[in-house]
Amino acid sequence: MTDQNNLKPGTRLHSAVCDTAVIVVRSPAQPATICCGGAPMLLQGEEADTALTLEADDEGTIIGKRYEDASSGLEVLCTKGGAGALAVNGDRLPQKQAKALPASD
């Protein structure tokens, strides 16, 4: 099983049950477990257990979008989209909203 206690910027993870892949942009303040499709994500190069199945979600993940957890400070960038939804410590990881640009009157 993946040891996700040392998530730091640049760490690459991939889903064990779908095509989703992410890269950590901002580390969490405390240890966190990132899941996708109901299964813990794996470090790059780790092989998935073939017995795991996808817990499908309507949204899934979208390539190029950032997902963040405000309470832990974790932020990831989706580098490959997939059918599974991201979660951290059992709570869904929402898509980060774009900052509003200042008015230029």
N, C-alpha and C positions, 0 to 999 in steps of 0.2 A: 504494500500500500504506500502511496505517496506521502512523504513528510512535507506538509505545507506550512510548517511552523516558521520557515525561513523565507517567506515570500518577499522578494525585493524587486525594485524596478528592473525590468529586462527579463524576468523569469517567464519562460514560455510554458503554457499549459495546453493540453488538448483533452477533449471529452472522451470518455470511455465508451459512450453509447451513440454518438452522432459525429458529424463532421466539424463541430465547433472547435476553434482554436483561439486562444487569447494570449496577450502579453501584459504583464503587470506594469502599470504606469506609476502608481503610487502604492506604497506598502501600507498594510493595515497597522494600526497602533498596537493591537494585541494579536495573538495567534488566531488565524481564521482558516476555515475549510471552505474552499470554493467547489461547488458542485454544478454539474450541467446535466439536464435531463434526469435528475434524481440520483446520479452517481458521482462520487468524488472525481475531480479532474486529475489528470496524470501529468507528470513532468515530461518535457520533450524527450523522446526516445523510449519511454516506458510503454510496454504492451498492455492492452486492455484485456480484462477477463471476458471471455466470450459468453459467459452465462448472464452477464448484465443486460438489462433491457431498458429501452428509452421510455421515460414518462413524458409523452408528447405534450406539447404546449402550443397554443394558438400562435404565439408570437415567435418563439424560437430566438435565435440571435442573428444580428445583421452585421455583415462585414463593414468595417470602418467606423462603427459606432462605439462609443465609450459607455461603460456601465460602472456605476459607483455606489458605494455604501457609505452614506454620510456619517453613520454612527462609528464605524471603525476606521474610516479614511481610505479604505481600499478603492482603487480605480483600475480598471482593466480596459484594454482596447481589443476589440474583436478583429482578429486577422483572418478568420475563415468562418463564415456563417454556418448555421446548422439548425436542426429542428428542436433541440433542447433549450430550455430556459436556464439562465444562470441564477445561482443562489449562493449566499454566503452565510455560514452557520445556520442553515435552515430557513433563512429569509430570502425572498426573491431579491435579486440585484437589479434595480431599475436602470433604465437607459438614462444617461446624463443629458440634461437639457442644455441647449446652447445658451450662451450668455447674450443678453440683448446688447446691441451696438449702441453707442451714444448717438443722440440726435445731432445732425450736422446742418443746422439752419444757417 
